[in-house]
């Protein structure tokens, strides 16, 4: 009986231990971030890896999401005689929700998984242990630059995603369906608020970038030093990051737009 109870409790104990290790890891990461900023070239190199190399999937996905929004939005709005408000609907949907969330999910799938795999392989091949032997802190040299690169890259990627989405909505709504271009842009400019819509969307993207980055570097650093362990850590990064983005999106939306 006691063995059965212990087996039931072991997963909770393991999760609590991992949560405590994660909290200590985050504190160490922030503590050693100053060293990473003093060698800013490391962060710039990781920004290229996490941000620039993610541009293709972000831009193409944003364009097609905007085109779908244009089609679906026009079909709905014309039933109420409000097809001229298509630009407002596309812009608000992208800037408030779809831009940060979908870009965050794509970022987690492409950059987050790559970061985890890279750090996990460095651990499996004992490169991190070699750094410690040479008195080089692997958190300051390897982990912190990748974390801050994700934080810096994510808002730019989300903004580019929303921009391409608006362009896609314009292509479908104005050039294809025939909505008046003046109404499309003028109503968008009149209804989209810089602080309420654009700034809040950027805040969401910063939070999502930080969440995905810390999950990715932690899973890589904590991965067992085997091929199977690195593979499992990469999978956990994508799954956990996706759930974290969706959960944080609800919390942030509740705080940002509850007064509307």
C-alpha atoms as an extended CHARMM CRD file, in Angstrom:
* protein
*
       260  EXT
         1         1  UNK       CA              0.0000000000        0.0000000000        0.0000000000  PROA      1               0.0000000000
         2         2  UNK       CA              2.7860000000        2.3860000000        0.9240000000  PROA      2               0.0000000000
         3         3  UNK       CA              4.5530000000        1.6500000000       -2.3600000000  PROA      3               0.0000000000
         4         4  UNK       CA              1.4050000000        2.4840000000       -4.3170000000  PROA      4               0.0000000000
         5         5  UNK       CA              1.0160000000        5.7730000000       -2.4870000000  PROA      5               0.0000000000
         6         6  UNK       CA              4.6620000000        6.6400000000       -3.1090000000  PROA      6               0.0000000000
         7         7  UNK       CA              4.2860000000        5.8390000000       -6.8060000000  PROA      7               0.0000000000
         8         8  UNK       CA              1.2970000000        8.1810000000       -6.9860000000  PROA      8               0.0000000000
         9         9  UNK       CA              3.2220000000       10.9340000000       -5.2320000000  PROA      9               0.0000000000
        10        10  UNK       CA              6.4730000000       10.6120000000       -7.1550000000  PROA      10              0.0000000000
        11        11  UNK       CA              5.3100000000       12.5880000000      -10.2390000000  PROA      11              0.0000000000
        12        12  UNK       CA              4.2350000000       15.5080000000       -8.0510000000  PROA      12              0.0000000000
        13        13  UNK       CA              7.5130000000       15.4410000000       -6.1340000000  PROA      13              0.0000000000
        14        14  UNK       CA              9.4920000000       15.3170000000       -9.3880000000  PROA      14              0.0000000000
        15        15  UNK       CA              7.4690000000       18.2150000000      -10.8140000000  PROA      15              0.0000000000
        16        16  UNK       CA              8.0770000000       20.2410000000       -7.6320000000  PROA      16              0.0000000000
        17        17  UNK       CA             11.8100000000       19.5240000000       -7.7680000000  PROA      17              0.0000000000
        18        18  UNK       CA             11.9560000000       20.5550000000      -11.4210000000  PROA      18              0.0000000000
        19        19  UNK       CA             10.0050000000       23.7320000000      -10.6580000000  PROA      19              0.0000000000
        20        20  UNK       CA             12.4760000000       24.6380000000       -7.9230000000  PROA      20              0.0000000000
        21        21  UNK       CA             15.4350000000       23.9340000000      -10.1930000000  PROA      21              0.0000000000
        22        22  UNK       CA             13.8050000000       26.0520000000      -12.8940000000  PROA      22              0.0000000000
        23        23  UNK       CA             13.3830000000       28.9680000000      -10.4800000000  PROA      23              0.0000000000
        24        24  UNK       CA             17.0490000000       28.7420000000       -9.4650000000  PROA      24              0.0000000000
        25        25  UNK       CA             18.0280000000       28.4930000000      -13.1230000000  PROA      25              0.0000000000
        26        26  UNK       CA             16.0550000000       31.6460000000      -13.9710000000  PROA      26              0.0000000000
        27        27  UNK       CA             17.6850000000       33.5540000000      -11.1060000000  PROA      27              0.0000000000
        28        28  UNK       CA             21.1410000000       32.4570000000      -12.2800000000  PROA      28              0.0000000000
        29        29  UNK       CA             20.2500000000       33.4240000000      -15.8390000000  PROA      29              0.0000000000
        30        30  UNK       CA             19.2340000000       36.9450000000      -14.8290000000  PROA      30              0.0000000000
        31        31  UNK       CA             22.2490000000       37.2620000000      -12.5100000000  PROA      31              0.0000000000
        32        32  UNK       CA             24.7020000000       36.4450000000      -15.3020000000  PROA      32              0.0000000000
        33        33  UNK       CA             22.9080000000       38.5040000000      -17.9680000000  PROA      33              0.0000000000
        34        34  UNK       CA             25.2800000000       41.4120000000      -17.3280000000  PROA      34              0.0000000000
        35        35  UNK       CA             28.1620000000       39.3150000000      -18.6280000000  PROA      35              0.0000000000
        36        36  UNK       CA             26.1990000000       38.5640000000      -21.8020000000  PROA      36              0.0000000000
        37        37  UNK       CA             25.4410000000       42.2590000000      -22.3780000000  PROA      37              0.0000000000
        38        38  UNK       CA             29.1220000000       43.1340000000      -21.9850000000  PROA      38              0.0000000000
        39        39  UNK       CA             29.7480000000       40.7920000000      -24.9260000000  PROA      39              0.0000000000
        40        40  UNK       CA             26.8310000000       42.0370000000      -26.9910000000  PROA      40              0.0000000000
        41        41  UNK       CA             28.1760000000       40.4230000000      -30.1610000000  PROA      41              0.0000000000
        42        42  UNK       CA             27.0800000000       37.0760000000      -28.7410000000  PROA      42              0.0000000000
        43        43  UNK       CA             23.4970000000       38.3240000000      -28.4730000000  PROA      43              0.0000000000
        44        44  UNK       CA             23.6050000000       39.7870000000      -31.9890000000  PROA      44              0.0000000000
        45        45  UNK       CA             24.7480000000       36.4400000000      -33.3650000000  PROA      45              0.0000000000
        46        46  UNK       CA             21.8850000000       34.6700000000      -31.6210000000  PROA      46              0.0000000000
        47        47  UNK       CA             19.4040000000       37.2990000000      -32.8440000000  PROA      47              0.0000000000
        48        48  UNK       CA             20.4080000000       36.3330000000      -36.3760000000  PROA      48              0.0000000000
        49        49  UNK       CA             19.8590000000       32.6550000000      -35.5620000000  PROA      49              0.0000000000
        50        50  UNK       CA             16.5310000000       33.0420000000      -33.7510000000  PROA      50              0.0000000000
        51        51  UNK       CA             15.0950000000       36.0910000000      -35.5120000000  PROA      51              0.0000000000
        52        52  UNK       CA             16.4700000000       36.5600000000      -39.0090000000  PROA      52              0.0000000000
        53        53  UNK       CA             16.3430000000       32.8650000000      -39.8790000000  PROA      53              0.0000000000
        54        54  UNK       CA             12.6940000000       32.7880000000      -38.7560000000  PROA      54              0.0000000000
        55        55  UNK       CA             11.6670000000       35.6070000000      -41.1050000000  PROA      55              0.0000000000
        56        56  UNK       CA             10.5710000000       33.3960000000      -44.0030000000  PROA      56              0.0000000000
        57        57  UNK       CA              8.0440000000       31.3370000000      -42.0420000000  PROA      57              0.0000000000
        58        58  UNK       CA              6.8150000000       34.4330000000      -40.1820000000  PROA      58              0.0000000000
        59        59  UNK       CA              6.2820000000       36.5620000000      -43.2980000000  PROA      59              0.0000000000
        60        60  UNK       CA              4.6950000000       33.8290000000      -45.4070000000  PROA      60              0.0000000000
        61        61  UNK       CA              2.4160000000       32.7070000000      -42.5810000000  PROA      61              0.0000000000
        62        62  UNK       CA              1.3980000000       36.2930000000      -41.8150000000  PROA      62              0.0000000000
        63        63  UNK       CA              0.4980000000       36.9310000000      -45.4510000000  PROA      63              0.0000000000
        64        64  UNK       CA             -1.7240000000       33.8640000000      -45.7050000000  PROA      64              0.0000000000
        65        65  UNK       CA             -3.3630000000       34.4560000000      -42.3200000000  PROA      65              0.0000000000
        66        66  UNK       CA             -4.2330000000       37.9970000000      -43.4270000000  PROA      66              0.0000000000
        67        67  UNK       CA             -5.6410000000       36.7130000000      -46.7070000000  PROA      67              0.0000000000
        68        68  UNK       CA             -7.8390000000       34.2150000000      -44.8830000000  PROA      68              0.0000000000
        69        69  UNK       CA             -9.0040000000       36.9580000000      -42.5180000000  PROA      69              0.0000000000
        70        70  UNK       CA             -9.8750000000       39.1140000000      -45.5190000000  PROA      70              0.0000000000
        71        71  UNK       CA            -11.9880000000       36.3610000000      -47.0790000000  PROA      71              0.0000000000
        72        72  UNK       CA            -13.7530000000       35.3220000000      -43.8830000000  PROA      72              0.0000000000
        73        73  UNK       CA            -14.1790000000       38.8790000000      -42.6620000000  PROA      73              0.0000000000
        74        74  UNK       CA            -15.7250000000       40.1300000000      -45.8800000000  PROA      74              0.0000000000
        75        75  UNK       CA            -18.1720000000       37.2170000000      -45.9770000000  PROA      75              0.0000000000
        76        76  UNK       CA            -19.3150000000       38.0680000000      -42.4420000000  PROA      76              0.0000000000
        77        77  UNK       CA            -19.3180000000       41.8630000000      -42.6830000000  PROA      77              0.0000000000
        78        78  UNK       CA            -21.2480000000       42.0680000000      -45.9410000000  PROA      78              0.0000000000
        79        79  UNK       CA            -24.2170000000       40.3650000000      -44.2750000000  PROA      79              0.0000000000
        80        80  UNK       CA            -24.5680000000       43.4430000000      -42.0730000000  PROA      80              0.0000000000
        81        81  UNK       CA            -23.6840000000       45.9980000000      -44.7270000000  PROA      81              0.0000000000
        82        82  UNK       CA            -20.3410000000       46.7870000000      -43.0780000000  PROA      82              0.0000000000
        83        83  UNK       CA            -17.8890000000       45.4870000000      -45.6490000000  PROA      83              0.0000000000
        84        84  UNK       CA            -16.0490000000       48.8420000000      -45.6250000000  PROA      84              0.0000000000
        85        85  UNK       CA            -14.8880000000       48.0280000000      -42.0760000000  PROA      85              0.0000000000
        86        86  UNK       CA            -12.8320000000       45.0930000000      -43.3430000000  PROA      86              0.0000000000
        87        87  UNK       CA             -9.5410000000       46.9190000000      -42.7360000000  PROA      87              0.0000000000
        88        88  UNK       CA            -10.4310000000       47.5970000000      -39.1010000000  PROA      88              0.0000000000
        89        89  UNK       CA            -11.3600000000       43.9670000000      -38.4810000000  PROA      89              0.0000000000
        90        90  UNK       CA             -8.1750000000       42.6180000000      -40.0680000000  PROA      90              0.0000000000
        91        91  UNK       CA             -5.9080000000       45.0970000000      -38.2670000000  PROA      91              0.0000000000
        92        92  UNK       CA             -7.4460000000       44.6650000000      -34.8070000000  PROA      92              0.0000000000
        93        93  UNK       CA             -7.5170000000       40.8710000000      -35.0970000000  PROA      93              0.0000000000
        94        94  UNK       CA             -3.8450000000       40.7780000000      -36.0130000000  PROA      94              0.0000000000
        95        95  UNK       CA             -2.4610000000       43.4730000000      -33.7240000000  PROA      95              0.0000000000
        96        96  UNK       CA             -4.3440000000       42.3670000000      -30.6200000000  PROA      96              0.0000000000
        97        97  UNK       CA             -4.3860000000       38.5860000000      -30.8870000000  PROA      97              0.0000000000
        98        98  UNK       CA             -3.3390000000       36.6850000000      -33.9800000000  PROA      98              0.0000000000
        99        99  UNK       CA             -0.0680000000       38.5180000000      -34.5620000000  PROA      99              0.0000000000
       100       100  UNK       CA              1.5230000000       37.9140000000      -31.1430000000  PROA      100             0.0000000000
       101       101  UNK       CA             -0.0390000000       34.4660000000      -30.6000000000  PROA      101             0.0000000000
       102       102  UNK       CA              0.5760000000       32.8530000000      -34.0050000000  PROA      102             0.0000000000
       103       103  UNK       CA              4.0320000000       34.4290000000      -34.2900000000  PROA      103             0.0000000000
       104       104  UNK       CA              4.8120000000       33.1130000000      -30.8100000000  PROA      104             0.0000000000
       105       105  UNK       CA              3.7010000000       29.6030000000      -31.7320000000  PROA      105             0.0000000000
       106       106  UNK       CA              5.8020000000       29.6850000000      -34.8990000000  PROA      106             0.0000000000
       107       107  UNK       CA              8.7410000000       31.0830000000      -32.9440000000  PROA      107             0.0000000000
       108       108  UNK       CA              8.4590000000       28.2570000000      -30.4030000000  PROA      108             0.0000000000
       109       109  UNK       CA              8.2810000000       25.6310000000      -33.1450000000  PROA      109             0.0000000000
       110       110  UNK       CA             11.2060000000       26.9300000000      -35.1660000000  PROA      110             0.0000000000
       111       111  UNK       CA             13.5840000000       28.8370000000      -32.8630000000  PROA      111             0.0000000000
       112       112  UNK       CA             12.6310000000       27.3960000000      -29.4590000000  PROA      112             0.0000000000
       113       113  UNK       CA             13.1050000000       23.7970000000      -30.5440000000  PROA      113             0.0000000000
       114       114  UNK       CA             16.4090000000       24.6720000000      -32.2410000000  PROA      114             0.0000000000
       115       115  UNK       CA             17.7260000000       26.3880000000      -29.0980000000  PROA      115             0.0000000000
       116       116  UNK       CA             16.8200000000       23.3900000000      -26.9510000000  PROA      116             0.0000000000
       117       117  UNK       CA             18.4120000000       20.9420000000      -29.3640000000  PROA      117             0.0000000000
       118       118  UNK       CA             21.5730000000       23.0300000000      -29.6240000000  PROA      118             0.0000000000
       119       119  UNK       CA             22.0950000000       23.3830000000      -25.8710000000  PROA      119             0.0000000000
       120       120  UNK       CA             21.1020000000       19.7430000000      -25.2970000000  PROA      120             0.0000000000
       121       121  UNK       CA             23.6740000000       18.5460000000      -27.8210000000  PROA      121             0.0000000000
       122       122  UNK       CA             26.3220000000       20.7480000000      -26.2330000000  PROA      122             0.0000000000
       123       123  UNK       CA             25.5360000000       19.0580000000      -22.9290000000  PROA      123             0.0000000000
       124       124  UNK       CA             25.5130000000       15.5670000000      -24.4620000000  PROA      124             0.0000000000
       125       125  UNK       CA             28.9070000000       16.1410000000      -26.0930000000  PROA      125             0.0000000000
       126       126  UNK       CA             30.2610000000       17.5720000000      -22.8120000000  PROA      126             0.0000000000
       127       127  UNK       CA             30.9640000000       21.0220000000      -24.2510000000  PROA      127             0.0000000000
       128       128  UNK       CA             29.2480000000       22.6630000000      -21.2650000000  PROA      128             0.0000000000
       129       129  UNK       CA             31.3520000000       20.5930000000      -18.8650000000  PROA      129             0.0000000000
       130       130  UNK       CA             34.4780000000       21.6150000000      -20.7700000000  PROA      130             0.0000000000
       131       131  UNK       CA             33.5340000000       25.2850000000      -20.3340000000  PROA      131             0.0000000000
       132       132  UNK       CA             33.1950000000       24.8110000000      -16.5940000000  PROA      132             0.0000000000
       133       133  UNK       CA             36.6340000000       23.1550000000      -16.4640000000  PROA      133             0.0000000000
       134       134  UNK       CA             38.0900000000       26.1980000000      -18.2600000000  PROA      134             0.0000000000
       135       135  UNK       CA             36.3770000000       28.5150000000      -15.7220000000  PROA      135             0.0000000000
       136       136  UNK       CA             33.8430000000       29.7430000000      -18.2940000000  PROA      136             0.0000000000
       137       137  UNK       CA             30.3010000000       29.9570000000      -16.9420000000  PROA      137             0.0000000000
       138       138  UNK       CA             28.0480000000       28.1880000000      -19.5010000000  PROA      138             0.0000000000
       139       139  UNK       CA             24.9770000000       30.1290000000      -18.3420000000  PROA      139             0.0000000000
       140       140  UNK       CA             26.6720000000       33.4500000000      -19.0710000000  PROA      140             0.0000000000
       141       141  UNK       CA             28.3540000000       32.2560000000      -22.2870000000  PROA      141             0.0000000000
       142       142  UNK       CA             25.7010000000       29.9960000000      -23.8390000000  PROA      142             0.0000000000
       143       143  UNK       CA             22.3270000000       30.3990000000      -22.1400000000  PROA      143             0.0000000000
       144       144  UNK       CA             21.9390000000       34.1340000000      -21.4790000000  PROA      144             0.0000000000
       145       145  UNK       CA             22.6910000000       35.3200000000      -25.0600000000  PROA      145             0.0000000000
       146       146  UNK       CA             20.1030000000       32.9070000000      -26.4490000000  PROA      146             0.0000000000
       147       147  UNK       CA             17.4990000000       33.9860000000      -23.9060000000  PROA      147             0.0000000000
       148       148  UNK       CA             17.8730000000       37.7050000000      -24.5960000000  PROA      148             0.0000000000
       149       149  UNK       CA             18.0260000000       37.1400000000      -28.3400000000  PROA      149             0.0000000000
       150       150  UNK       CA             14.5960000000       35.5280000000      -28.1260000000  PROA      150             0.0000000000
       151       151  UNK       CA             13.2400000000       38.3910000000      -26.0270000000  PROA      151             0.0000000000
       152       152  UNK       CA             14.5130000000       40.9700000000      -28.5380000000  PROA      152             0.0000000000
       153       153  UNK       CA             13.4850000000       39.0470000000      -31.6610000000  PROA      153             0.0000000000
       154       154  UNK       CA              9.9310000000       38.1460000000      -30.7590000000  PROA      154             0.0000000000
       155       155  UNK       CA              8.3590000000       41.6660000000      -30.7990000000  PROA      155             0.0000000000
       156       156  UNK       CA              9.9090000000       42.4290000000      -34.1970000000  PROA      156             0.0000000000
       157       157  UNK       CA              8.6820000000       39.1160000000      -35.6120000000  PROA      157             0.0000000000
       158       158  UNK       CA              5.1710000000       39.6870000000      -34.2580000000  PROA      158             0.0000000000
       159       159  UNK       CA              5.0660000000       43.1990000000      -35.7370000000  PROA      159             0.0000000000
       160       160  UNK       CA              6.2370000000       41.8980000000      -39.1220000000  PROA      160             0.0000000000
       161       161  UNK       CA              3.6460000000       39.1170000000      -38.9460000000  PROA      161             0.0000000000
       162       162  UNK       CA              0.8660000000       41.6590000000      -38.3380000000  PROA      162             0.0000000000
       163       163  UNK       CA              2.1630000000       43.9300000000      -41.1130000000  PROA      163             0.0000000000
       164       164  UNK       CA              2.1810000000       41.1070000000      -43.6390000000  PROA      164             0.0000000000
       165       165  UNK       CA             -1.2570000000       40.0440000000      -42.4380000000  PROA      165             0.0000000000
       166       166  UNK       CA             -2.6700000000       43.5120000000      -43.0650000000  PROA      166             0.0000000000
       167       167  UNK       CA             -1.0640000000       43.4590000000      -46.5010000000  PROA      167             0.0000000000
       168       168  UNK       CA             -2.6870000000       40.0730000000      -47.1630000000  PROA      168             0.0000000000
       169       169  UNK       CA             -6.0610000000       41.4510000000      -46.0850000000  PROA      169             0.0000000000
       170       170  UNK       CA             -5.5700000000       44.3990000000      -48.4350000000  PROA      170             0.0000000000
       171       171  UNK       CA             -4.6950000000       42.1240000000      -51.3610000000  PROA      171             0.0000000000
       172       172  UNK       CA             -7.8260000000       40.0080000000      -50.8830000000  PROA      172             0.0000000000
       173       173  UNK       CA            -10.2370000000       42.7410000000      -49.7910000000  PROA      173             0.0000000000
       174       174  UNK       CA             -9.2460000000       45.5900000000      -52.1060000000  PROA      174             0.0000000000
       175       175  UNK       CA             -7.4360000000       44.0820000000      -55.0850000000  PROA      175             0.0000000000
       176       176  UNK       CA             -9.4490000000       40.8780000000      -55.3660000000  PROA      176             0.0000000000
       177       177  UNK       CA            -12.9440000000       41.4770000000      -53.9170000000  PROA      177             0.0000000000
       178       178  UNK       CA            -13.1190000000       45.1920000000      -54.6620000000  PROA      178             0.0000000000
       179       179  UNK       CA            -13.5480000000       46.9280000000      -51.2930000000  PROA      179             0.0000000000
       180       180  UNK       CA            -12.8260000000       50.6540000000      -51.5460000000  PROA      180             0.0000000000
       181       181  UNK       CA             -9.1470000000       51.2410000000      -50.7710000000  PROA      181             0.0000000000
       182       182  UNK       CA             -9.7930000000       54.6390000000      -49.1450000000  PROA      182             0.0000000000
       183       183  UNK       CA            -12.3260000000       53.1690000000      -46.7270000000  PROA      183             0.0000000000
       184       184  UNK       CA            -10.0450000000       50.2220000000      -45.9940000000  PROA      184             0.0000000000
       185       185  UNK       CA             -7.1440000000       52.4290000000      -44.8760000000  PROA      185             0.0000000000
       186       186  UNK       CA             -9.0190000000       55.4320000000      -43.4360000000  PROA      186             0.0000000000
       187       187  UNK       CA            -11.2230000000       53.3930000000      -41.0960000000  PROA      187             0.0000000000
       188       188  UNK       CA             -8.1990000000       51.3950000000      -40.0000000000  PROA      188             0.0000000000
       189       189  UNK       CA             -6.2750000000       54.5710000000      -39.1470000000  PROA      189             0.0000000000
       190       190  UNK       CA             -9.2670000000       56.0080000000      -37.2990000000  PROA      190             0.0000000000
       191       191  UNK       CA            -10.0730000000       52.9300000000      -35.2110000000  PROA      191             0.0000000000
       192       192  UNK       CA             -6.6640000000       51.4180000000      -34.3990000000  PROA      192             0.0000000000
       193       193  UNK       CA             -5.2570000000       52.9640000000      -31.2260000000  PROA      193             0.0000000000
       194       194  UNK       CA             -1.4890000000       53.1180000000      -30.7520000000  PROA      194             0.0000000000
       195       195  UNK       CA             -1.4930000000       52.3660000000      -27.0240000000  PROA      195             0.0000000000
       196       196  UNK       CA             -4.5130000000       50.0910000000      -26.7290000000  PROA      196             0.0000000000
       197       197  UNK       CA             -3.8600000000       47.9400000000      -29.7810000000  PROA      197             0.0000000000
       198       198  UNK       CA             -0.2910000000       48.2560000000      -31.0590000000  PROA      198             0.0000000000
       199       199  UNK       CA              1.5170000000       48.7120000000      -27.7280000000  PROA      199             0.0000000000
       200       200  UNK       CA             -0.4830000000       46.0190000000      -25.9350000000  PROA      200             0.0000000000
       201       201  UNK       CA              0.2480000000       43.6220000000      -28.7810000000  PROA      201             0.0000000000
       202       202  UNK       CA              3.9500000000       44.3710000000      -28.4690000000  PROA      202             0.0000000000
       203       203  UNK       CA              3.8030000000       43.8000000000      -24.7040000000  PROA      203             0.0000000000
       204       204  UNK       CA              2.2190000000       40.4160000000      -25.3370000000  PROA      204             0.0000000000
       205       205  UNK       CA              4.9380000000       39.4960000000      -27.8070000000  PROA      205             0.0000000000
       206       206  UNK       CA              7.6900000000       40.4560000000      -25.3440000000  PROA      206             0.0000000000
       207       207  UNK       CA              6.1040000000       38.2570000000      -22.6540000000  PROA      207             0.0000000000
       208       208  UNK       CA              5.6810000000       35.3820000000      -25.1140000000  PROA      208             0.0000000000
       209       209  UNK       CA              9.2820000000       35.7530000000      -26.2720000000  PROA      209             0.0000000000
       210       210  UNK       CA             10.5670000000       35.6470000000      -22.6940000000  PROA      210             0.0000000000
       211       211  UNK       CA              8.4210000000       32.6170000000      -21.8450000000  PROA      211             0.0000000000
       212       212  UNK       CA              9.4450000000       30.6340000000      -24.9330000000  PROA      212             0.0000000000
       213       213  UNK       CA             13.1160000000       31.5390000000      -24.5300000000  PROA      213             0.0000000000
       214       214  UNK       CA             13.3640000000       30.5920000000      -20.8590000000  PROA      214             0.0000000000
       215       215  UNK       CA             11.5510000000       27.3030000000      -21.4820000000  PROA      215             0.0000000000
       216       216  UNK       CA             13.8210000000       26.5120000000      -24.4480000000  PROA      216             0.0000000000
       217       217  UNK       CA             17.1130000000       27.2090000000      -22.6700000000  PROA      217             0.0000000000
       218       218  UNK       CA             15.9910000000       25.4480000000      -19.4800000000  PROA      218             0.0000000000
       219       219  UNK       CA             14.8620000000       22.2930000000      -21.2830000000  PROA      219             0.0000000000
       220       220  UNK       CA             18.1290000000       22.2070000000      -23.2130000000  PROA      220             0.0000000000
       221       221  UNK       CA             20.2370000000       22.7460000000      -20.0960000000  PROA      221             0.0000000000
       222       222  UNK       CA             18.2380000000       20.1600000000      -18.1250000000  PROA      222             0.0000000000
       223       223  UNK       CA             18.0790000000       17.5430000000      -20.9080000000  PROA      223             0.0000000000
       224       224  UNK       CA             19.5890000000       14.1120000000      -20.2040000000  PROA      224             0.0000000000
       225       225  UNK       CA             22.8890000000       13.7160000000      -22.0420000000  PROA      225             0.0000000000
       226       226  UNK       CA             21.5590000000       11.1950000000      -24.5600000000  PROA      226             0.0000000000
       227       227  UNK       CA             20.0150000000       11.3810000000      -28.0200000000  PROA      227             0.0000000000
       228       228  UNK       CA             16.6670000000       10.2830000000      -26.5860000000  PROA      228             0.0000000000
       229       229  UNK       CA             16.9240000000       12.8760000000      -23.8250000000  PROA      229             0.0000000000
       230       230  UNK       CA             17.6010000000       15.7200000000      -26.2490000000  PROA      230             0.0000000000
       231       231  UNK       CA             14.7170000000       14.5890000000      -28.4520000000  PROA      231             0.0000000000
       232       232  UNK       CA             12.3480000000       14.5130000000      -25.4780000000  PROA      232             0.0000000000
       233       233  UNK       CA             13.5120000000       17.9490000000      -24.3200000000  PROA      233             0.0000000000
       234       234  UNK       CA             12.8740000000       19.4090000000      -27.7810000000  PROA      234             0.0000000000
       235       235  UNK       CA              9.3460000000       18.0000000000      -27.7920000000  PROA      235             0.0000000000
       236       236  UNK       CA              8.6620000000       19.3390000000      -24.2960000000  PROA      236             0.0000000000
       237       237  UNK       CA              9.8470000000       22.7840000000      -25.3690000000  PROA      237             0.0000000000
       238       238  UNK       CA              7.3190000000       23.0100000000      -28.1960000000  PROA      238             0.0000000000
       239       239  UNK       CA              4.4330000000       21.6130000000      -26.1480000000  PROA      239             0.0000000000
       240       240  UNK       CA              5.1290000000       23.6180000000      -22.9900000000  PROA      240             0.0000000000
       241       241  UNK       CA              5.8030000000       26.8310000000      -24.9080000000  PROA      241             0.0000000000
       242       242  UNK       CA              2.5660000000       26.5040000000      -26.8690000000  PROA      242             0.0000000000
       243       243  UNK       CA              0.5160000000       25.9720000000      -23.7110000000  PROA      243             0.0000000000
       244       244  UNK       CA              2.3280000000       28.8360000000      -21.9710000000  PROA      244             0.0000000000
       245       245  UNK       CA              1.5900000000       31.2180000000      -24.8610000000  PROA      245             0.0000000000
       246       246  UNK       CA             -2.1160000000       30.3710000000      -24.8910000000  PROA      246             0.0000000000
       247       247  UNK       CA             -2.4210000000       30.6280000000      -21.1120000000  PROA      247             0.0000000000
       248       248  UNK       CA             -0.4920000000       33.8990000000      -20.9030000000  PROA      248             0.0000000000
       249       249  UNK       CA             -2.5560000000       35.2940000000      -23.7750000000  PROA      249             0.0000000000
       250       250  UNK       CA             -5.7400000000       34.8100000000      -21.7740000000  PROA      250             0.0000000000
       251       251  UNK       CA             -4.2580000000       36.3860000000      -18.6460000000  PROA      251             0.0000000000
       252       252  UNK       CA             -2.7950000000       39.3760000000      -20.4970000000  PROA      252             0.0000000000
       253       253  UNK       CA             -5.9790000000       39.9340000000      -22.5060000000  PROA      253             0.0000000000
       254       254  UNK       CA             -8.0570000000       39.8870000000      -19.3260000000  PROA      254             0.0000000000
       255       255  UNK       CA             -5.8800000000       42.6190000000      -17.8040000000  PROA      255             0.0000000000
       256       256  UNK       CA             -5.4140000000       44.7390000000      -20.9330000000  PROA      256             0.0000000000
       257       257  UNK       CA             -8.9150000000       44.8250000000      -22.3680000000  PROA      257             0.0000000000
       258       258  UNK       CA            -11.2290000000       44.2340000000      -19.4140000000  PROA      258             0.0000000000
       259       259  UNK       CA            -12.2100000000       47.9260000000      -19.3420000000  PROA      259             0.0000000000
       260       260  UNK       CA            -13.3950000000       47.9860000000      -22.9600000000  PROA      260             0.0000000000
